[in-house]
Amino acid sequence: MITVYENKEAGGARVKIHERIYQTTDGELVGAGHADAATLYASAGKEVPRAEFEALGGVVKSAAQPKAAPKPAPVTKPKPKAKPKAAAKPKAKRKTTKKGK
């Protein structure tokens, strides 16, 4: 059984295919990779008439469009550890001279 979601923008008269769908020699709709697949009925992204799709045995869900799969978390590279700084040299003191009294 092939299930798709109706295209609400087209008033429900059309359905949008989300995967490759094939027809068997008997006219039955099957998914990609099925042993009895004979000819391509529709490819992903194509819209077909709802009545035709249902007549061939397809099932239409009128719920909201399926949610996209959640995006995987981005891979973050660990920050390189900072090299320890060398101990600072003490600054030389300036010699001061007293102005004469």
N, C-alpha and C positions, 0 to 999 in steps of 0.2 A: 504494500500500500504506500503510495506517494502522498505526502502531505505538504501543502504550501499555504501561504497566507494571502488573503485577498488584498487587492490594491484599492484601498479606500478612496484614493484620489480619483480613480476611474469609476467611482460609484459602485464598486463591488462586482462590476461586469467582467473584469479581467483579473487574472492572478499573476503574480510575479514568481518566476521559477528561481530557486536559490541553489540548485545543483543540476548537473546534467541528467536528463530523463530520457530513457529510451523506450521504444515500443517493441513488443515481441511480435512474432509472426501472427499471433492470435489477436493482436491489437491491445494487449494489456500493457500498462505502464510499469516500468521497472527502473531501478536506479542504476547508476554507472557501475560496471563490473559484474552485473548479473549475467549468469550463463545463458539466459534466453534472449538477451538484448539483441535486436536485429537492426533497427534504424534509430537514429537520433530524433527524438521528438522535440526537445527544447534544450537550449544550453542555459547556463547560469546567467541571470539578469534579464532574460527574455520574458515578455508578457504575452500570455495566451488567453483566449476567451474562456471565461469560467465555465460556461455551459459545455464547451467541447472537452475541457479538462475533466469535468465531473462525469461526462458521458463515457469517458475512457477508463473510469474507475478511480480517478484521483480524488483526494479528500481535501477540502478547503477549510481552513480555520479562519474564523472571523475575528479572532483576538488580535491584540496589538502585534506589531511586527516583532519577530524574535530579537532579543537583546544581543548585541554584539558580545563576543567573548571578552572578558576583562583583559586589559592590557597587562602583559607581564611587567613586573617591577624592573626598572632600568638597572643594568649591571653597573655597579660603582666600583671603581678601582680604589684600593686602599691608598691613602696619601702616604708618600714616603716620609719616614721619620726624619725629623730635623737633626742635623749633626750637632753635637754639643759644641758650644763656642769655647774657644780657648780663653783661659783666664786673662782678664784685661791687665795690662801692665799699669802699675801706679804711675800717675803723672809726676814728673819732676817738679819740686817746689821751686818757685822763683825766689831768688835772694832779693830781699828788699833792703834798701839803704835808708837810714834815717837822715832826714834833712837836718842840717846843723842847727844847734841851739846855741 
